[in-house]
Amino acid sequence: MTVEMKQYEEMSPFEFKNVLIKMAENGAKAKNGKVLNAGRGNPNFLNTMARIAFNHLNLFATDLASKNTNIENLGLKIKKEGITKKFDEFLNKLEDKKISTFLKDALRFCEKKLKLNPDDLVHELADASLGDFYPSPPRIFPNVEKIIFEYLNQVLFNGELSKKGNFHLFATEGATAAMIYIFDSLKENKILKKGDHIGIITPIFSPYLEIPPLNDYQLVEIYIQGSEEEGWQIPDSEIKKLEDPKIKALFFVNPSNPPSVALKKETLEKIEKIVSEKRKDLIALTDTVYATFSDEYNSIVGVIPKNTICVYSFSKYFGVTGWRLGIIMLHENNIIDELISKLPKIEVSKLDDRYKMDSAEPEKIKFIERLVMDSRDVALAHTGGLSCPQQCIMSLFALFELLDTKKKYRKSIQSLLLKRITDLYTNLEIKFEKGPEHTYYYTLLNIGKMAKEKYGDEFAQYFEKNVLTIEFLIKLAKEKFTICLPGEGFAGPKSSIRIALANLESEAYPVIGKNIKDVMQEYYDGWKK
């Protein structure tokens, strides 16, 4: 291996992607070609209804504020009394009846199903859309919390979550901010310490592999490896690793990134058995961002609710990566609060000193509130929380999905992704795995297995020994102007590549399939000669 190749192999997949982009752009420029970047996970689809509704809500609130004064370009804070009636009058004048119907139905749903007071809700959302004050309370608005909880209850748990007890939510700037807040607070509260082991179900989003070893945390990673042969479920031998008391937390994405497969109920029940019988102190930290794409989704919260910190993001499903909309969900009687209460007195005293500026009884502060405080280094906790407009539009996305009882939006996205993966693999001339637990948001293509399936054992052995995956990707970028990422960077198989199916126009995927097949054919032709 050359020095250059070694450097590429040591790069994060997303840093290596930038190298591939330059190679592809140079090649495309020279041959007047088109770059196809299947390395990014940002979807090219987005929800329009909630966005239009937000804009109308904001216009209503702005107009209301301006009517409180006669001074040009100056408005005064809107008032709650009678606001629902005023909003109804506003909606009746709208030419776009789809939007007025959606907003009226949303308010009716909140009043009837969630038992929310109409004036309280309309004032909370309308005022939030203006963004004219700090979020209060910083963790999440009270009506927003009820709406988002119902959304999570339906999309992640089929309406069964309420049977598991009460949960609290913290609105965050996307899932990435949520993860950093969680790791920081677990460290600050002496739950995760330098040298502790953390189990990570792999393959996984590569930055999640890069967080635990950082100097801030210095955790030891123990891979709990999903099996490609078992459809990316976790073999018993890997689950058994969780019996080790050195492993303080289990970290995973479900459905996975990049295999894009949800864990089966049986897999989660095996984890539950270990937790209930041998590891009652184990913390499960799960990212559920892709759950809404799967027809069969099972959550770890459903089996070990008190041990789980659940993170959800609206980013992919609604196409709002730029809005940064995330949620942390935690059971009111969780293992983290219990572990904090059992810390040595000297550690409890230090934590009391940390949080006493915000409470006369710092020892009683729940972990979910400590997350909020720590997100602003405690001293600025009163300015914490997700911005008001972000919380407003998050609620509208949630209400859109809750009202879409026939799941037309979900089915349209699923149909789009299924077509893309079908076109990709048809042109690769190989089969892909199907099933209700698949999301098809990404695919993890094992090019080593592809070599064997298409050209036989002898060539596959040559390919494995002589062709580095990064070398294959470089050739793909230079000659075909097509960018994919190395699966090994996600702790996937060495000879695998990740292809994002959500971020390009559908017409690109037959071409990408053909390009990958052609590069493989070139290697085969060269070997045959």
N, C-alpha and C positions, 0 to 999 in steps of 0.2 A: 504494500500500500504506500502510495506517495505521501509526502508531507502534506500536500494540499488536500488530498482525499481524507487523510486522518483528521485534518482541521474541520472539514465539512462534516465528518461523521460525529464529531464531538459537539457540533452546534445544536442548539434547540431547533426543532423542526420549523418553527416560525422565523427564526433567523436564517436558516438554510433556504427557506422559501424566497427570501429577498435575493439571495444569490441566483436561484433558479429564474426569478423574474427578470433579472438583468440579462441572463443568458438567452431567455426566450425572446425578450424585446430586441436584442441585437440580431438574433436569427431571423425574427419576423421582419425587421426593418430591411435586412439585406435581401430577403426573398419576397417582400411585399405580402407577408402572411399575417395571420391574426393570432394574438396570444389568447390562450384559454387557461385561465387560472382557476383550477379546481382545488386550490390549496386553502381557500378561505371558507369559514363556516357561516359567514353572514348571509342570510337568505335574500333572494331577490324578489320575494313576495311580501306583502304587508296588508294589514287590515285597514280598510278605508272608513268604515262606518263609525268606529269609535273616535277616529281623528276628526271627522266632520262634526260629530256631536260635541267634541271638546271645543272646537272653534266657535260653534254656536253658543255653547254655554259661556265661553269667555266673552263673547260679544254681548250677551245678555247681562253678565255681571259688570262689564265695563260701562255699558249704557246706564245701568242702575246707579253705578258710582257717580257718573257725570251728572245725573239728575239731582244729586244731593247738594249741588252748588251752581251758582251762575257764573263762576269764574272760568274763562276759556282754558281748555286743556287740563283742567284740574277736577279730580273727582274726590269724593270722600268715602270712607269705608261703608260698605253696604250693610243694611240692617236685616235682621232675621224676620221680624214680624211681618206676616203677610207675603213672604217671598214666594211661597209655592203658588199662590194665586197669580202673582205677577209673572212668574215663569210660565204658567199655563197660558196666560194671555199672549205671551211672547211666542210660544210654540204654535198657537192657533193661527198666528199671522205668517208663519213660515211657508214659503212656497214648496220647499222640499218636504213632502209629507212622510217620506221614509224616515227622515231624521226626527221629525216631530213625533211620529208613532213610536220610534225606538226609545226616545227619551221619556215619553209618557209611560210606555210599557215598563221601562226600567224603574221609574219612580213607583209605579203600582206594585211591581215585584218586591221592591224594598219595603214598601209599607205593609203589604199583605203577608209575604213570605218571611221577611226578616224582622218585621214589627218595628221598623224605624219610623220616627216622627218625620213627616214630610218637610216641615219648615226647618228642622234641624239638619236634615240631609241636604236639601237644596242650598241652604245657606253655607254648609260646610264645603260642598263641592264648588259652588259658584265663587265663593270667597277664595277657595284654594286655587281656582283657575287664574285668579289675578296675581297670585304670588306676592301679595303685599305685606306678608308677615311671616315670622318663623313658624315652622310646624309646632303645633301645641296640642297634645304632648309630643315631645320629639320622637318617641318610638313609632307612633302611627296615629292618625286621626281615629276617633272612636267608631264613627259610622263606616269609614273606609275599612277598618279592621274586620267588621262584621261582614262586609261585602266580599272582601278577599278571602276570609275564612270559608265562606259558603262556596266560593269559586274553587278553592283548593279541595274542599270537601267533595265536590262533584267531580272535578277532572282528575284528581289523584286517588280518590278513595270511594268513588261511586256512592257517595252519600252516607258512608259508614263511619266517618271520622268522629262524629259527635259521640259515638258509642265508646270511644277510647278515652273520654274525659275532656277537660278544657285545655285549650291551647292559646298561647299568646304569640302575636306577630310583631316583627320589627321590619319596617319598610327600608330598603337599602338601595344604593346606587348600583343595581345589577347584582348578579351572583358573584362576580369577582370581588367586589367590595365586601359582600357578605362573608366570603371565605376569609379575607384578611381580618375583618373584625372578629370573627370567631377564633381564629388562631391567636390573635393578639390577646383576646380576653381570656382564653384558656391558659395562655402563658402568664398573664398578669395575675390570675387567680390561682396560680400554682397547681393547676390541674395537669397541664403538660409542661414537663421540665426538660432541660437539656439532657440528652442521652436517652430519653424515653423512646420506646418503639411505637411506630404507627403502622398499622396494616393498611395497604392500599390495593384495592381490587383493580387489576390491570387486564387489558389495556385501558388507559385513561388519558384524558385531556392533558397534554404534556406540561403546561404550567403548574398543574396540580402535583406533578412529580418534583417540580423545582421549588415549591414553597417550603415543605418540611425541613430540608437540609440547610436552609438559609441561616446565616449567623444569628438572626433574630430568634430562631427556634432550636436549631441543631438537634432535630429529631432523627432517629434511625428508621429508615424505610424498610418495611418487610412486605414484599410483593405477595399478594393473594391472587394467583394467576388464573384468569379465566381460560377455559379450554376451547380452542377452535374446533376440535373434533366433537365436543359436546355442545356445539351451538353457542359458545361463549358463556355457558353456565360455569359454575365453580365446582371443581371436583371435591369430593369429601376430604381428600388428603390436604387440599389447600385450606378448606374451611377449618380443619383441625388446628391449623396454626394459631387460630384465635384463642385457643385454650391457654396459650402462654400468657401469664400475668404481666410480662414485660410490655406486651402490646396494650397501650392505654386507650387507643382509639382506632376505629375502622373508617377509612375515607374512600368514598367511591361515587361514581356517576351512574345513575340508573334512570332510563336506559343509557347504555354506555356510549362513550365517544372515544374511539371511532367505530367500533363494530356495529353500533346502533341497534343493540338488542337489549330488551328489558329482562331483568332477572325473573325467573319463574317462582311461583309461590313455594314450591318444594325447596328451592335453594334458600329462600328467606327463612323458611321454617327450620332449616338445619342451623342457621345462624341463631335463630331464636332459642333453640334447644341448648346451644352452648352458653348463651347469655343467661338463660334462666337456671341452668344447672351448675355452671362453673365460672361464668364471668359476669356477674351481676353489676360490676363496676365499669364494664366496657361502654365507651361512648361511640355511637355511630354517627358519622357526619356524611350526609348524602346530598348530592346535587341532582335535582329532578327536572332540569330544564327541558329535556326531550320527552317527558312523560306524555304530553298532550298529542304526540304524533303516533303513539302506539295504541292498537286496539285492545291489547291485553297488557295492562300495567299493574304491577303489585309493588306496594311501597313497604320499606322496612319500618316505617312509622306504624303500619298496621299490625306488626308483630311485636316490636319492642318500642312502643311509643314513648316511654319514660327515659329511654336511653338514647334517643335520636334527636339530633339537630338537623332539621330539614331545610334545605335551601331551594327556592324556586325562582326562576326568572321568566319574565314575559317576552324576553328579547327575540327568541327564535320563532315562536308560534305566531306572534302578531307583527313580526318584522320591526322591532323597536330597539335594536341594539344601541342606537344613538340616544335613546331616551333614558337608558340605564334604569330599568325597573326590576327590582328584586325583592325577595321576601325571605326572612328567617322565621321559621315556625318552631316553637318549643312547648312541650307539655308543661302545665303549671306545676306539676309535681315530678320534677326531672332529676336524674342521677347527678347532674352537675351541681345543683344546689345542695344536694345531700353530701357530695364529696367536699364542697367548700365548707360546710358546717362541721366536717370531721377533721379539718386541717389542724395542725398543732397551734397552740395558743399564740405563739410568737408570730406565726404566719397570719393568723386572723387579725392580730393587732396591727400588722403592717397594712393589711387590706383596709382595715377601719380607717387608718390614717389617709389612705388613698382616696376613699370615697366620702369621708366625713364632711367635705366642703359642700356636698350636695344632699346630705341627709343627717339628721340628728341621731338616727339609728342605722349606721352604715352596715352593721352585721345582718340586718334584715333585708337588704337590697337583693332582689332576685337576679339570677344570672342574665336574664333577658334585658333587665334594666342596666346591668353592668356593661353589657354589649353596647348599649346606646351611649353610656358615659365614656367608655373606653374609645369609642369611635371618634371622640373629640378630645382625647387625652384628659377626660374628667373636667378639667378647668373650664372648658368651653362646651360642656354638656348641654347647656340651655340653648345652644345654637345647632344642636345635632339634628339628625333625622333627614329623611328624604324630602326634597323640596315640595311645596304645596301643589304646584301644577303637576308634578310627576305623580303625586298620590291621586290627584283628580283623574288624570287620564288612565292611570292603572285601574281605577274603579270602573271606568267606562269600558275598558277592554274586558274586564271580568264580567260585567253585566251583559255585554254583548254575547259572550260565550254561554252564560247562564240562560239567556233568552232564546238561544239557538238550539231549541230542543231536538230538532231533526238533524243537528250536527252537519249542516250544509257546508259551513266554512271548513270544518275539520276534514270532511270527505273530499272537498275540492283540493286541499293541500295534499292529502294522502294520495289522491289520484295523480296529482302532478309529480310527486316524488316517485311513485310506482312506475309511471311512464318513463321517467328519466333513468331509473336503474335498469328497467327492462331494455331500453334502447342501448344503454351502455354495455350490458352483458351480451345482448344479441350481437353486437359488433365485435365484442371480445371473442365471441363464439364459444362461450362457456356458460354454465348454469350458475344461478345465485340462489341462496337460501331464502325460503319464504316462510311466513307464519305470522300470527297476530302480534307476537312480541317484537317484531321488526319495525323500525321507524323509517328506514331508507333515507335518513338525513345524510348519512355518510355511508361509504362502504370501505371495508378493509380488504383489499385484494391481495392475496398471496401469490406473487408472481412466480415463486418457486413451484408451487402446486400447479399453477397455470402452465408452466414449462413442461411439467410431467404429464399433465392431462392432454396437452395438445401434441407433444412431440416425443413422449416416452421417457422411460427411466434413464437411459444413457445420457441423453441431452440434459435432463434435469440435474443429474449428478455433476455434469460439466458446468452447468449454469450456476449451481450452488457454490462450487469451489472457485470459480473464476470471475464471476460477475457480482460486484458489490451493488446493493440496492441503490445507493446514492449515485453510482456510476450509471445505472439504468435510468434514474431520474434526470441526470444531467443530459444524457443522450436524448431523452424524451423532450426536454426543454429546448436544447439547441437545435434539434432537427425537426421537431414537430410543434414547437412553441407551446407545449402543453405542460402545465405545472401540477404536480401532485406531491404529497409529503411522505417521508419515510415512516412506515408504521412502527419501526423500532424506537423512534423518538417518543412514541406514546406507550412504550413498554409492550408493544405488540411483537409478532413474529419478525425475525430478522429480515426475511425476504418479502415483507408486506409493504404495500403503499396505501395511503389514505386518500380517497377521492371524495370531495364534498359534492353532494348532489343537489344542494339547495341554492347555490349562489350564482349559477349561470343560467342563461336561457336554455330551454329544453332542447333546442336544435344543436346545442354544443355536445351533448352526451353521446350521440352516435359517433361523432367525429373523435371524441376522446377515446372511446372504445376502440375505434379503428386505429388511432395513432399508437395506443399501447400495444395492440396486436401487431402492428407493422414493425415496431421497434423490437419486439420479441422475435418476429420473423427474421429480422436482420441478424440477430445473434445466432439464430438457428442456421441460417444460410452460411454465415461465417464459420460456424463449427463444422458444418457438413462438408465444406470445401477443404 
